[in-house]
Amino acid sequence: MAILDSGGGVTTATATENGGGDFVDLRRRKSRSDSNALLSGSDNTPSDDVRPPADVRDRIDSVVNDDAQGTPANLARDTEIRETGGGGRGGVEGRGNAETTYTYRPSVPAHRRARESPLSSDAIFKQSHAGLFNLCVVVLIAVNSRLIIENLMKYGWLIRTDFWFSSRSLRDWPLFMCCLSLSIFPLAAFTVEKLVLKKCISEPVVIILHIIITMTEVLYPVYVTLRCDSAFLSGVTLMLLTCIVWLKLVSYAHTNYDIRTLANAADKANPEVSYYVSLKSLAYFMVAPTLCYQPTYPRSPCIRKGWVARQFAKLIIFTGFMGFIIEQYINPIVRNSKHPLKGDLLYAVERVLKLSVPNLYVWLCMFYCFFHLWLNILAELLCFGDREFYKDWWNAKSVGDYWRMWNMPVHKWMVRHIYFPCLRSRIPKTLAIVIAFLVSAVFHELCIAVPCRLFKLWAFIGIMFQVPLVFITNYMQERFGSTVGNMIFWFIFCIFGQPMCVLLYYHDLMNRKGSMS
């Protein structure tokens, strides 16, 4: 583009070159002939001939020659052609006449080098896609707005007045008392460690006692939940707390055993390692947002009260939003659906796809509420310094990357107390991975099957199915790149996995209640 200047001086034009945003200032320069005319006082009028001067023609020829050799020339140097019009003595009056700088003359090459289209496979990740992201946001808002209106027109307002609390919740007091009594087991583990510190019991006895404590800690809540007619949410809360305490107890016993081994070694690798037992460190560990025990943790300097209040407000808002989606969208879909394995295949696919979107929203809200808001609130109140509770799992290139990044407390526990102990015991790497997923599958099944009082092993099968997916997506990532692996991960995660498990457990639960009635 050219900027026209009718009044003498310097005219500036800006051009974009090479498609990459390089801006070149094109400055109009007075010809030496005009300067000589001013000095000599001769009346030389510029010619009306449209042909560029000889020096400009030489520069244009050099552009063509440069392009023929594959070397791009300077656009400002090669395309600036000045023509002065109008009369006037010595060109002095000509400064007030229209003088135009012409760019992109027909004789100047428009194509100088090979370039890729912005959406080509080689250039797509080098471009900014902010506009397309905004388009996706607009489409997402429009589609979900339509779904909200359609849902309200079809079902009306489904949120009940007893959504947060009802008289039925009072029947769950045995589960609440069971939650409080779980503190007995850390005290029992502390007593065992205190006895071994005083050399009152031997090492094999310590191992047996810790096994008894951890097994009792799991079986006792399972028995209470199965015996009481409690709500599903109360049972899930108790079983989640049971699993967390079990993982902490295992880490406490395993870490103390390793510290004792290092402290009693004849040739200490680290002479500073010393074995001691502190009730204060155990109490801090049991409430800290971590599953891996260590005597001391990195600490933050102070508590930001205003920050904690803002996070609490977000936690309340997103928890309410999650409950709204469950009551208003997921419940009607599962009530009006057939068993996905006992009906028409096309109908089952339609139900799963319809359930996938609200299920994804609920899962993302749960992740944000627990792993970001609640764990950060707890860490802030306890001045817990290490707050890497998750990584960028949404960029996972394979299923294995997802399991390594989305839940860092459990991942660190698995690596520390399952995976590497298996490798040190000369167990093959593949079998160590299977053992880690087996432990995870057992606890997933406990957290869902026990509150439902239904043992169909759907959660167990779903977790164990991740093992072949880890190797398949790793192969796809190496063969076709990270994009394919990430798309497969999202497909399994959003569409095929969780919605299918929700439908299976719901219909099996409804069938069990129908047979009991």
C-alpha positions in Angstrom: 0.0 0.0 0.0 1.2 3.5 -0.7 0.6 6.6 1.4 0.2 9.7 -0.9 1.9 12.9 0.1 1.1 16.1 -2.0 3.3 18.4 0.0 7.0 17.8 -0.4 9.1 16.2 2.2 9.4 12.5 2.8 6.6 10.1 1.9 6.5 6.8 3.8 4.8 3.6 2.7 4.5 0.3 4.4 4.5 -3.1 2.7 4.1 -6.6 4.0 6.6 -9.1 2.7 7.1 -12.8 2.8 3.8 -13.5 4.5 5.4 -13.3 7.9 4.7 -9.8 9.0 8.0 -8.1 7.9 7.2 -4.4 7.5 9.4 -2.4 5.2 9.4 1.4 5.2 9.4 2.8 1.6 10.8 6.3 1.7 10.5 8.6 -1.3 13.9 10.1 -2.1 14.4 13.1 -4.3 16.3 12.3 -7.4 19.8 13.6 -7.8 18.8 15.3 -11.0 16.2 17.4 -9.2 18.8 18.4 -6.6 21.3 19.3 -9.4 18.5 21.3 -11.0 18.0 23.3 -7.9 21.7 24.0 -7.6 22.1 25.0 -11.2 18.8 26.9 -11.5 17.9 25.3 -14.8 14.3 24.8 -15.8 14.2 21.1 -16.1 10.7 19.7 -16.1 10.2 16.0 -15.3 9.3 13.9 -18.3 5.8 12.5 -18.6 7.2 9.3 -19.8 5.9 6.5 -17.6 9.0 4.4 -18.1 11.0 4.2 -14.9 14.5 5.8 -14.9 17.5 3.7 -15.9 18.6 3.1 -12.4 15.2 1.8 -11.4 15.1 -0.5 -14.5 18.5 -1.9 -13.4 17.1 -2.6 -10.0 14.1 -4.4 -11.4 16.4 -6.5 -13.6 18.4 -7.3 -10.5 15.1 -8.5 -8.8 14.4 -10.8 -11.6 17.9 -12.1 -11.6 17.8 -12.6 -7.8 14.5 -14.5 -8.0 15.9 -16.7 -10.7 18.8 -17.6 -8.4 16.4 -18.1 -5.5 17.4 -15.0 -3.5 14.6 -12.6 -2.5 15.4 -8.9 -3.0 14.4 -6.0 -0.8 10.9 -4.9 -1.7 11.5 -1.3 -0.7 14.6 -1.1 -2.9 13.2 -2.9 -5.9 9.6 -1.6 -6.2 9.8 2.1 -5.2 9.4 4.2 -8.4 8.9 7.9 -8.0 7.3 10.0 -10.6 7.0 13.8 -10.3 4.3 15.6 -12.1 3.4 19.2 -12.8 5.3 22.3 -13.9 7.5 24.6 -12.0 11.0 26.1 -12.3 13.7 23.8 -11.1 11.2 21.5 -9.5 10.7 23.9 -6.6 7.0 24.5 -7.3 6.7 20.8 -8.1 6.8 20.1 -4.4 3.2 21.3 -4.0 1.9 19.1 -6.8 0.8 15.5 -6.4 3.7 13.1 -6.1 2.9 9.5 -5.8 5.0 6.5 -4.8 4.0 3.4 -6.7 4.5 0.0 -5.3 3.9 -3.5 -6.8 4.4 -2.4 -10.4 3.5 -5.1 -12.9 7.1 -5.7 -13.8 8.1 -6.6 -10.2 7.8 -10.3 -9.3 4.9 -11.1 -6.9 6.1 -14.6 -6.2 9.6 -14.8 -4.7 9.9 -18.1 -2.8 8.1 -21.3 -1.9 5.5 -20.9 0.9 3.1 -23.3 2.6 -0.6 -22.6 3.1 -1.5 -21.7 6.8 -3.5 -24.9 7.2 -0.9 -27.2 5.6 0.4 -30.1 7.7 3.9 -28.6 7.9 2.8 -25.1 8.9 -0.4 -25.6 10.9 1.4 -25.7 14.3 3.4 -22.6 13.4 0.4 -20.4 13.0 -1.8 -18.6 15.5 -5.3 -20.1 15.7 -6.8 -17.6 18.1 -9.6 -16.8 15.7 -10.6 -20.5 15.3 -10.5 -20.9 19.1 -12.9 -18.0 19.4 -15.1 -19.6 16.8 -15.1 -22.8 18.8 -16.1 -20.9 21.9 -19.0 -19.2 20.1 -20.2 -22.5 18.6 -19.9 -24.2 22.0 -22.0 -21.4 23.7 -24.6 -21.6 20.9 -24.9 -25.4 21.0 -25.1 -25.6 24.8 -27.6 -22.7 25.0 -29.9 -24.7 22.6 -29.5 -27.8 24.7 -30.4 -25.9 27.9 -33.5 -24.5 26.3 -34.5 -27.9 24.9 -34.0 -29.6 28.2 -36.1 -27.1 30.1 -38.9 -27.3 27.5 -38.9 -31.1 27.7 -38.4 -31.8 31.4 -38.9 -28.6 33.2 -37.0 -27.6 36.3 -35.7 -30.9 37.9 -33.7 -29.5 40.8 -35.4 -30.6 44.0 -35.6 -28.7 47.2 -33.8 -31.5 49.1 -30.8 -31.4 46.7 -28.3 -30.5 49.4 -29.9 -32.1 52.4 -32.8 -34.3 53.1 -34.2 -36.4 56.0 -32.8 -39.5 54.4 -29.3 -38.1 55.0 -29.9 -38.6 58.8 -29.9 -42.4 58.2 -26.3 -42.2 57.1 -25.0 -41.5 60.6 -23.2 -44.9 60.8 -21.1 -44.0 57.8 -20.3 -40.6 59.4 -19.2 -42.4 62.6 -17.1 -44.8 60.6 -15.3 -41.8 59.0 -14.4 -40.5 62.4 -13.2 -43.8 63.6 -10.7 -44.2 60.8 -8.3 -42.1 62.8 -7.7 -45.2 65.0 -5.7 -46.8 62.3 -3.0 -44.1 61.9 -2.6 -44.2 65.7 -2.2 -48.0 65.6 0.5 -47.6 62.9 2.3 -45.0 65.0 2.2 -47.4 68.0 3.8 -50.1 65.9 6.6 -47.8 64.7 7.2 -46.6 68.3 7.6 -50.2 69.5 10.1 -51.1 66.8 12.0 -47.9 67.6 12.4 -49.1 71.1 13.3 -52.6 69.8 10.3 -54.2 71.5 9.3 -56.1 68.4 11.2 -57.6 65.5 11.0 -56.6 61.9 8.8 -59.5 60.7 6.3 -58.7 63.4 6.2 -55.1 62.3 5.4 -56.2 58.8 2.6 -58.5 59.9 1.1 -55.8 62.2 1.1 -53.2 59.4 -0.6 -55.7 57.0 -3.3 -56.4 59.7 -3.8 -52.6 60.2 -4.2 -51.8 56.5 -6.4 -54.7 55.7 -8.7 -53.9 58.7 -8.8 -50.3 57.6 -10.3 -51.3 54.3 -12.7 -54.2 55.4 -14.3 -52.3 58.2 -15.8 -49.4 56.1 -16.8 -51.9 53.4 -18.7 -53.9 56.1 -20.4 -50.7 57.5 -21.4 -49.5 54.0 -22.9 -52.9 53.0 -24.8 -53.2 56.2 -26.4 -49.8 56.2 -29.0 -48.5 53.7 -27.2 -45.3 52.9 -27.3 -42.9 50.0 -24.9 -43.4 47.1 -23.1 -40.1 47.7 -22.5 -41.0 51.4 -21.1 -44.4 50.5 -18.8 -43.0 47.8 -17.5 -40.4 50.3 -16.7 -43.0 52.9 -15.0 -45.3 50.4 -12.9 -42.5 48.9 -11.7 -41.5 52.4 -11.0 -45.2 53.2 -8.8 -45.5 50.1 -6.9 -42.3 50.9 -6.2 -43.4 54.4 -5.1 -46.9 53.2 -2.7 -45.4 50.7 -1.3 -43.1 53.4 -0.8 -46.0 55.8 1.0 -48.0 53.2 3.3 -45.1 52.4 3.9 -44.5 56.2 4.9 -48.1 56.8 6.9 -48.5 53.6 8.9 -45.3 54.1 9.7 -46.0 57.7 10.9 -49.5 56.8 13.2 -48.0 54.1 14.5 -45.4 56.6 15.2 -48.1 59.2 17.1 -50.1 56.6 19.3 -47.2 55.6 19.9 -46.1 59.2 20.9 -49.6 60.3 23.1 -50.3 57.2 26.7 -50.9 58.1 28.0 -48.8 55.2 25.6 -45.9 55.1 25.2 -44.2 51.7 23.9 -41.1 53.5 25.2 -40.7 57.1 22.6 -38.0 57.8 19.7 -40.6 57.6 18.3 -41.3 61.0 15.2 -43.1 62.1 12.8 -41.4 64.4 9.0 -41.4 65.0 7.0 -38.3 65.5 3.3 -38.1 66.2 3.2 -34.5 64.9 4.7 -35.4 61.5 2.2 -38.3 61.2 -0.7 -36.1 62.0 0.4 -33.5 59.5 0.9 -36.2 56.9 -2.6 -37.6 57.4 -4.3 -34.2 56.6 -1.8 -32.9 54.1 -2.7 -33.1 50.3 -0.2 -35.9 49.6 -0.1 -39.7 49.7 3.7 -40.0 50.1 5.0 -39.9 53.6 8.2 -38.1 54.5 9.3 -36.6 57.9 9.4 -33.0 56.5 7.8 -31.2 53.6 8.5 -28.0 51.7 6.5 -25.2 53.4 5.0 -21.9 52.1 5.7 -18.8 54.2 2.2 -17.7 55.1 -1.6 -18.2 54.6 -3.3 -15.9 52.1 -6.7 -15.5 53.7 -8.2 -13.5 50.8 -7.0 -16.1 48.3 -8.5 -18.9 50.3 -11.9 -17.1 50.5 -11.9 -16.7 46.7 -11.1 -20.3 46.1 -13.9 -21.3 48.5 -16.4 -19.2 46.6 -15.3 -20.9 43.3 -15.6 -24.3 45.0 -19.2 -23.6 46.0 -20.1 -22.3 42.5 -18.6 -25.1 40.5 -20.0 -27.8 42.9 -23.5 -26.3 42.4 -22.9 -26.3 38.7 -21.9 -29.9 38.8 -25.0 -30.9 40.8 -27.2 -29.0 38.3 -25.8 -30.9 35.3 -26.3 -34.2 37.1 -29.9 -33.5 38.1 -31.0 -31.7 35.0 -29.2 -33.6 32.3 -27.6 -36.9 33.3 -30.5 -38.3 35.4 -33.1 -37.9 32.7 -30.8 -39.4 30.0 -30.0 -42.5 32.1 -33.6 -43.0 33.2 -34.9 -42.9 29.7 -32.3 -45.3 28.3 -32.1 -49.0 27.9 -29.3 -51.3 29.0 -26.5 -50.6 26.4 -25.6 -54.3 26.2 -29.2 -55.7 26.0 -30.8 -53.6 23.3 -30.4 -52.2 19.8 -26.7 -51.3 19.1 -27.6 -48.1 17.2 -29.8 -47.0 20.1 -27.0 -47.7 22.6 -24.5 -45.7 20.6 -27.0 -42.8 20.5 -27.5 -42.9 24.3 -23.7 -43.0 24.9 -23.1 -40.1 22.6 -25.9 -38.1 24.2 -24.6 -38.8 27.7 -20.9 -38.1 26.8 -21.2 -34.3 26.7 -22.9 -33.7 30.2 -20.7 -36.5 31.6 -17.6 -34.7 30.3 -18.7 -31.4 31.9 -19.3 -33.1 35.3 -15.9 -34.8 35.2 -14.1 -31.5 34.3 -16.0 -29.8 37.1 -15.0 -32.6 39.5 -11.4 -32.4 38.5 -11.3 -28.6 38.8 -13.1 -28.6 42.2 -11.0 -31.4 43.8 -7.5 -31.2 42.3 -7.3 -27.5 41.7 -9.6 -25.8 44.2 -9.8 -28.1 47.2 -6.2 -29.4 47.3 -4.9 -25.9 46.8 -7.1 -24.7 49.7 -5.9 -27.5 51.9 -2.3 -26.8 51.0 -2.7 -23.1 51.7 -4.2 -23.7 55.1 -1.4 -26.2 56.0 1.3 -24.1 54.3 2.1 -27.2 52.1 4.6 -26.0 49.5 4.6 -28.6 46.7 1.3 -28.0 44.9 1.9 -30.0 41.7 -1.3 -31.9 42.0 -1.7 -32.3 38.3 0.1 -31.6 35.0 -1.2 -30.7 31.6 -3.0 -34.0 31.1 -5.2 -32.5 28.4 -2.1 -32.5 26.1 -1.5 -36.2 26.8 -0.1 -37.9 23.7 -1.2 -41.4 24.9 -3.2 -43.1 27.5 -0.1 -43.7 29.5 0.7 -40.0 29.5 -2.7 -39.2 30.8 -2.4 -41.6 33.8 1.0 -40.1 34.6 -0.2 -36.5 34.6 -3.8 -36.1 35.7 -3.5 -37.3 39.3 0.0 -36.6 40.6 -0.5 -37.7 44.2 -1.6 -41.2 43.1 1.0 -41.3 40.4 3.8 -40.5 42.8 2.5 -43.1 45.2 2.3 -45.8 42.5 5.8 -45.0 41.3 7.3 -44.9 44.8 5.5 -47.9 46.4 4.5 -50.2 43.5 6.4 -49.6 40.3 10.0 -49.2 41.3 9.8 -51.7 44.2 8.7 -54.2 41.5 11.6 -53.3 39.3 14.0 -53.6 42.2 12.6 -57.1 42.8 13.5 -58.0 39.2 9.9 -58.0 38.0 9.7 -57.1 34.3 8.6 -53.6 33.4 5.4 -54.7 31.6 4.3 -56.8 34.6 5.1 -53.9 37.0 2.7 -51.7 34.9 0.0 -54.4 35.1 0.4 -54.7 38.8 0.1 -50.9 39.2 -3.1 -50.9 37.1 -4.4 -53.9 39.1 -4.1 -52.0 42.4 -5.8 -49.0 40.8 -8.6 -51.1 39.4 -9.3 -52.8 42.7 -9.8 -49.4 44.5 -11.9 -48.0 41.6 -14.2 -51.0 41.9 -14.4 -50.5 45.7 -15.3 -46.9 45.4 -18.2 -47.6 43.0 -19.4 -51.2 43.6 -19.6 -51.0 47.4 -21.8 -47.9 47.6 -24.0 -49.4 44.8 -23.9 -52.8 46.6 -23.4 -54.2 43.1 -20.3 -56.2 42.0 -20.4 -56.4 38.3 -16.7 -55.4 37.9 -17.4 -52.8 35.2 -15.0 -50.3 36.8 -12.3 -53.0 37.3 -12.6 -54.1 33.7 -12.5 -50.5 32.5 -9.3 -49.8 34.4 -7.6 -53.0 33.3 -8.6 -52.2 29.7 -6.3 -49.2 30.0 -3.2 -51.6 29.9 -3.5 -52.6 26.2 -4.6 -49.0 25.4 -1.3 -47.8 26.9 0.7 -49.9 24.4 -1.6 -49.2 21.5 -1.5 -45.4 21.9 2.3 -45.5 22.5 2.6 -47.3 19.1 0.2 -44.8 17.4 2.2 -41.9 18.8 5.5 -43.2 17.5 3.9 -44.2 14.1 1.6 -41.2 13.4 2.7 -38.5 15.8 1.3 -36.9 19.0 -1.9 -35.6 17.5 -3.3 -39.0 16.7 -2.5 -40.3 20.2 -4.2 -37.3 21.8 -7.3 -37.7 19.7 -7.5 -41.4 20.6 -7.1 -40.5 24.3 -10.0 -38.0 24.1 -12.2 -40.4 22.3 -11.7 -43.2 24.8 -12.0 -40.8 27.7 -15.0 -38.8 26.6 -17.2 -41.1 24.5 -16.5 -44.7 25.0 -15.2 -45.0 28.6 -17.1 -43.1 31.3 -20.5 -42.7 29.7 -20.6 -46.5 29.1 -19.7 -47.2 32.7 -22.4 -44.8 34.0 -25.1 -46.5 31.9 -24.0 -50.0 32.9 -23.9 -49.3 36.6 -27.2 -47.4 36.5 -29.2 -50.2 34.8 -27.6 -52.9 36.8 -28.5 -50.9 40.0 -32.1 -50.4 38.8 -32.4 -54.1 37.9 -31.2 -55.1 41.4 -33.7 -52.8 43.1 -36.5 -54.1 40.9 -35.6 -57.7 41.8 -35.5 -56.9 45.5 -38.8 -55.1 45.4 
